Amino acid sequence: MKKTSCIIFLSLLIVVLSACLNQDETVEGSSEINVKGLENVDVLNSHGRIKGLENMTNFYENMQNGVPSELRIVHYTIEGDPIVTDLNYNGELLEVIDDTTRDKYGSGAIRHNNCSKLIEEVNPINTTYIAVDCVNDPYGMQEILQINYNLSQQDLFEFELKYGLNLENEINTLTNIMKKVSVENGTQINHDYNIAMDVKQEMYKRLVFANYLEEKDLTQTCDTKDTTNYFLRVHINGGQREYQWDACDHSKDGVKFTKIANYIIEQSAEEQAEQPKVTVQGYVLEKKGKELLIGEGLTMLDYQWIKEELQQMDFEDYSFDFTILVGENTIEFNPGDKIQATIEGTISDSKPGRARVKEIKKLELY
């Protein structure tokens, strides 16, 4: 009997140890989305704070691979009413069902639309999922979901990251100081650190994709002394958010924030360019000789309605940036082309701005 009990105990111990050894390969936990009166919500958009973005990404990838899938998105109105968008893909066609019956100020209808494709359009300041070749929409397109991460729209964005066994290392964009402790002898080395604007923009994008403004259930679960600990404080406009966790936090949020921290650490080791290159990406709205008027941050759907208002529009009234590109190498481009250009020098402060093109190329939409 004692021998049998011992064998059972050893078997259970092996199972427990195996689970611990495999812990670093598993993303734990599921972030269920709860909306009153609705079931099976996959993505929730609360005025730009988006939960469940990984579900949107998975649905998009399934469509690219011809895998039948379903997705339910809920958008909250300013008044707090839910608008439901159901996506049903059968392996060939995409059905989009918009339900506004819960919106007190909406049409109160259920609208069906059939489309052929779903496009993921990635811009420096936003990522947008757009259904195209749609039957019942102007321009044959319908915006499904947009994630905005335009850093220039924030009054303040800085961060402090501390990491290490005892949080002894620090990267601080508020004080422009970087502290690193030598592994060999434990001495602390301080450096001036001025983060490149494109790195800062990417950092902000990653935080937005992690839905950083929502409460996070991050943990410190490691019971070993050689584990990396993290502390991140984000300063955004007039407020701040703090997060503390360790490398053993394998929850969805823990994995996301560890990747964000490692991105900062990797970038801090890179030599920052004294004069980082300035780029312009957007749609050609107008062509005059060797000049191109570019609408930056536009989606393919934005382009369609802005081009119709171009002659009457006041550039001061729009949140988009507009730039006139000048150069010999602009001749081959035409309205409707999406381009990416590297600039010589800087962009003027006028509305629209002006800049001379160094290099320019056309971007394929899909």
N, C-alpha and C positions, 0 to 999 in steps of 0.2 A: 504493500500500500504506500509506504514511504517512497519507494522507488518510483511508483507511478506518479505521485504528487510532485516529485522532483523533476520528472520529465516534462510534466505539464507546465511547471513554473519556468523551466528553461525554454520551452517552446514559446511561451508568452513573452519572455524577455527578449528572445531573438526577433519576434514580431515588432516589439516596441523599438528596439535598436535599429531595425531595418527602416522603420518609419522615420526615425530621427536622421539616419544617414541620407535618406532620399528627400529630406525636407527642402534642401536648397534647389531641387529640381521642380518644385511644385508651387504654383500660385494658389494660395488658399483663399477660401471665402467667396461668397457670392453677394453682390450688391443689389439686392432686390429693390425695385422701384415701386413705391406705393403711391397711388393716386386714388383719392376717394371716388367710389362709384365706377372705377375702371379696373379691368384685369389685364394681365399679360403686357404691361407697359415695358418696353425695351429701352426707350430713350426719353428723357424728360428735359425739356428746354424751359428753364425758368428765367426769362429775360436775359438770356446770354449765359447763364450758368447751366451747363449741360451735363447731365448724369447719364452714364451708359454709352458713352461715345464708342467704346470698343464694340458694342453691338451694331452700331451704324457701320463701322469699318468692316466687321465680319459679313454683314449683309452685302455690302458693296463688293467685297472679294468673292462672295458666293456667286453674285451676278456675273462677274468677270469670268468665272469658271463654269457658268451654265448650271449651277446647282440651285434647284427650286428652294425658295426661302420666303419667310414672312417677317415683317418688322412692324411694330407699333410705336409711333412717336407721338408724344403729347407736348404741345406748346401752350404755355400759360399766357393769356392776354394781360394787359396792364391792370385790368380789373380783377384778375385772378381766376378767370374762367378757362377751362381746358378745351383746346381744339385738338381733335384727334386726326392723325394721318396714318392710315394703314397702307403698307406696301406689300403686295402679293406678287411674287415672281414665280412663274410656272416653268421656267427653263428656257422660255422663248420671249415672252412679253411681260411687261411690268404693269400691273394695275395699281393705280393710286386712288385711294378713297379718302376724301376729306369730310370730316364730320364736325359741323359747327353748331349742332343742336344744343350744346351746353353753353354756348356763348350768348349771353343776354343781349349783346350789341351787334351780333353777327347776323348772317342771313338765315341761320337756323335750318340749314339744309344739309343733305348728304350728297356729295358730288363724286361721280366716278370718272376716271380718266384712264386711257390706255396709252402707254408709251413703250418705246422699243429699247431704250438704254438708260443707264444711270451713269452720270459723269461726276468724277471727283476733280474739281478745279482748285488747284492749290496756288495761292498768291502769297506774296511776302507778308500780308497783313490779314489774310482770311483763307479759310478752306470751305468750299461750298459743294454740296451734293445737289445736282440738277438732273431731273428727268428730261430726256430729249425725245424728239419725234413723237410728241404728244398730240392727241386728236383734238382735245377741247381747250387748248390754251393759246393765247397770243404768242406768236413767234415759235409755237410748237415746243415750248419749254416750261417747266414748273420747278421752282426752287423747293427742295425738300428740307434741307437743313443747312444753316451757315454757322461756322465757328469763327468769331472775330477775335483777333489778337493784335490789334494795331497799337503798338507801344506809344506812338506819337500822340494818341488821344488821352494818355494818362499824364496828370500833372507831375506825379512822382512815382518812380519805380526803382527801388534799390533792394539789396538783400545782403544778409550776413549768413555765411555758412561756417559752422564749426564742425570738425570731424576728427576722428582718431580714437584711440583707446580711452582717452580722458578728455576728448574734445579739445586737444591741445593745438590743432591747426585751425587757421581761420582765413576766410576769403571775404572781404568786406568792401562792397562797392560804395557804401555810405561814407566811409573814411578813406577809401582808396588805398587800403593797407592789406597786405597778404602776409600771414605769419605761418611759418612751417618749421616743425621741429625735426632735427636731423635724427634719422634712425640709428646712425652709428654711435653718436656721442650724446644725444639728447639736447644739444644746443638749439636755441631758437633763432631763426633767421627771419628778419623783417624785410619786406620789399614794398616799394610803391607799386600799386596795381591799378591801371586804368583800363577798364573793360571796353572792348570794341563794341560799337553800337549794334553790329549784326549779331554778335554773341548775346548781347543783352536782349535783343528782339527775340532770338531763338529761345532764350531762357524763359521769357514771358509767355511765348507760345506753348512751351512744354507745361508750364504751370496751368495755363488755361485748359489745355487738354486733360490735365489731371484734376480739373474742377477744384482748384486750390482754395477758393473762397468758401466752400462747404466744409462743415465739420469733418475731421478725419479721425478715425479710430486707430491711430498708429501705436505700436507697442515696442517695448524693450524686453525681449523674451530670452535673450542669450544668457546662458549660465556659465560661459567661459570668459576668461580674462583677456583673451587676445581677439576680441570682437570689435569691429569698427562701430562707433556710435556717431549719430548725426544730430545736429541741431540747426534748423533753418528758420530765420526770421525774415519775412518779406514785408517791406514798407511799400504800401500802395496808396497814393494820394494822401489822405489824412489819417489812414489807419494802418494796422499791421496784423500779420498772421504769424503764429509760431508753430513749429512742428518739431517733435523729437521722437526718434526711433533708432533702431539698430539694424545691423545687417541680417539678423535672424527674423525680421518681420517680413514674412512672405505673403501677406495679404495683398490684394490688388493695389491698394493705396501704397503699401510699403514698398512694393516692387517699383511702382511709378516714381516715388520720391527718391528711392535709391538711385535710379537711373538719372534723375534730374541732378542729384548731388554729384554723381560721378561725371556727368557732363561738365559741370562747373569746374570740378577738380582737373579734368583733362584740359579744358580750355585755359585754365590758369597757368598750365605748364607750357602753353604755346606762346611764342613771341608775338606780341600784338603789333600790327603794322602801324607806323606813325601816321601814315595817310591812307587809311583803308579806302578801297575803291568804291565809288558811288555808282549805284546801278538804278536803272529805271525799268520797271516791268509793267506792261499794260496793253491796252488796245489802241490802235491807230484810229483816231476819230476823224481826222482831217489831214489832207496833204496839200501843201502849197509850195511848189518848186522843190527846194531841198530842205523843206521844213515839215516835220510831222507833229501834229498835236496828239499827245498821248494821255489817255485817262488811266491813272494808276489805281490798282486795287479793284478794278472792275471785274465782274464775272461776265460770261458770255450773254447772260440775260440782261445785266446792267447796260452792256454796250448797246443792245437793241433799242432800249427806250431813250438812252442819253443821246444817241445819234439823231433821233427825231426832234430833240429839243435843243440841239446844238446852236442853232442860229439865234435863239431867243434867250439862251441861258446866261446867268450871271455866275461866274466861277466862284465868287465869294459865298454863294448860297449853298455850296455842296461840301460834304465832308471828304470827298475824294480829292486827291491831288492831281493837278493837270500840269503837264510839262511840254514845252515846245522843244523838240530835238532838231538840231541844225547840223548838217554835214553832207559831204559828197556821197557817203555810203547809205543815205536814207532813200535814194531815188527808187530802189527796187521794191519798196514797201507801199502798201495801199490800205485805205480804210477797211477795217474789219480784221486786219492781221493782228495777232498778238505777238509782241516783241519783248526782248530783253536787251538792254543797251548798257554799256559801260561808258561813263562820262569822263571827259577831260576837265579836271578842276572841280568846280562845284555848280550847283543849280542856283540861279538867281532867286531872290525873294519875291519877285513879282508874281501876279496872278493872271494867267498861268506863269509858271517858272520857265526859264530858258536855260539851255545847256548845249554844249557842243559834244557830239558823239565821237567816242573813240572806237568802240566796237559795237556791232548790233547784229542780232540774229532773230529769226522767226521761230516762235514756239508752236508746236503742234498741239491742237486741242484734244483730239481723240481720233 
